């Protein structure tokens, strides 16, 4: 696209970027799932690249939860807990003071209540004790007779504390989700999906998510309580959203199903909190959790006593719950006041201190800042300045800091690089906490900025406004809005859709709201008009004065006013005209000689054939020709192949990716022509290092196109081929790795797939029980149902 700009464009207007399209892949997903190609493209934009992944994403049912036993050390932990219950040992849950830690603590306490066990709890005070396991707390627990201590949302870096616990016969079970250090604590069990030796398929659980897996294992073994863990999804949902982990995979399942549990919560404390925040009459979503519930639960820990929030979630007395909920409401107001004061102070500080404002990474410290709110302030400053921000609250000779970062700068790795300047640290790529000697802050600031300059070679690039797709306003409808709702719940790495429209016709516009802060537009749409509202876009009226055409970035929605509903677009940005990134908006595509995009308007017979198993094509052709080929493939294999049994893995596409990334010449054999295209695109989109190295070839392609692919393979231009058994039969032993992705329909398909792997090579079996069901369904579709045959017979007899 060309950059277009004129005098009406606002100063420093953001560049607009339209995400690249994948027409073939979006058509395949659309056809197989019965959704629009627009929704399919939005799924692709969110990292969903296969039909299987898209189906799991849209369904997000509890059946998609992984087995807790896949978590390293979890079975061992369950056995130790069961032993403690049998022996009536005293158990303590050691939590954290943020919403993730508090909900995780409450979740495990409820779990033990279901099992008929009372447990002690301990949550450190953020202001006086700080984050994580504390030696004095462990010593006190031992003195009180605690024999088993279970952490939630903390402990993964507590090397010294774990060693003390072991030496003093305190069994320690750590459940955490933060980045593990090189050396793990010497605890009885360490449950963390990010452990390098952990084969759990989903690595991005929140602390409360890890706690939920432990509860799922404990309650799942009880005949009476096998489904009780599902009652805990409300807690898990709140903590997951509050901790801003990616709303993908299992997190999405937890939040989507947890929201259903929160519509009418059974938990007394949550009902009281809904009452205090007036949420009970609203449609609850991830946004309401993130901006209403979570800040109030966090307020307790930020301002001093996290026990207020924990007691709220554990009480069964409504009167007590209302008192606690009102306390949280008051604490949150105080938090907001202090936060605003610190934010304004830092803005003034940066306006007057040009050196600090010009740093690659903003590092500021003060003895007057409240440790409980500097993390929130840092997040706001990141948004304002588009830089990583680290704020340090100094108390005597020690500073406690909160770090927040931007995409592309891993703050945990940055702190790891500067670890010799710190007392301790921990966290994630985008957020971390640390402590430091006050006298070393300047040294730390210098080292951190030197590291940042090495990483980005200059100033941080401004983040463009990314549009999911360009559409016409005529496409906006209630049906489209309903379909977009299938993407909910929205959150980190699963953003709400942002659509764009070029050259929309403005019928009229006006300012609305206090101080004319908002903008209301009436736009021409076919023979009708469409209303648009832009919150905090009131200053755009000057841009609109000289033109009746406008570029829009918007989200379609439904407006309810006086009991009437109407379609309304929520305008997020506009341009007269907008400034788009330079260059062509190239479609995403796989590398292949003879590659063609699937048509999106009308499917020809050739393309429809891609969705029928090639086995069926082969058999039908044999019948039509009067030639039967059963057992034609030679069963004799005179060379050695190493079979790798990977059947029934929970995530086939990701397993395939890990195999291909070994870097060996690979062939992937699948039953369907369309799946050759799908998997070729998946591999390259999932890992850009594979771009141009993967191609597909199937029996529906013209012979000339197939020959070009095979030649590219022989020339070394590609190293991974995704194909079907028909093509595989003629490939010979070219590959170090073979992958049977789908369950073969017959022996010939299996043998032809095996024969592509050279002597000493690896053959991976990725097929699953679902493949058998798919094969049976495809074969059933060939034969008419009995009722049809009866009708046909009756008709013929007449």
FENKABEL-V354993 format. One record per helix or strand of 3 or more residues. SS is the DSSP state (2 for helix, 1 for strand). FROM is the first residue (numbers start at 1). LEN is the number of residues. If there is no record, write none. Layout:
# FENKABEL-V354993
[[SS:FROM:LEN] [SS:FROM:LEN]]
This chain:
# FENKABEL-V354993
[[1:15:4] [2:23:11] [2:37:9] [2:51:9] [2:62:3] [2:68:3] [2:74:13] [1:90:6] [2:99:16] [1:120:4] [2:135:9] [1:146:7] [2:159:9] [1:171:5] [1:189:3] [2:207:14] [2:228:15] [2:249:14] [2:268:10] [2:286:18] [2:307:8] [2:318:35] [2:354:4] [1:362:5] [2:374:12] [1:389:7] [1:398:7] [2:411:7] [2:419:3] [1:424:4] [1:431:7] [2:438:19] [1:465:3] [2:473:3] [2:478:10] [1:499:14] [2:514:3] [1:518:8] [1:528:7] [2:538:7] [1:549:13] [1:564:12] [2:605:7] [2:614:12] [1:642:4] [2:652:9] [1:666:4] [2:673:14] [2:688:3] [1:694:4] [2:703:12] [1:720:4] [2:725:4] [1:735:6] [2:747:8] [1:757:9] [2:769:12] [2:786:12]]
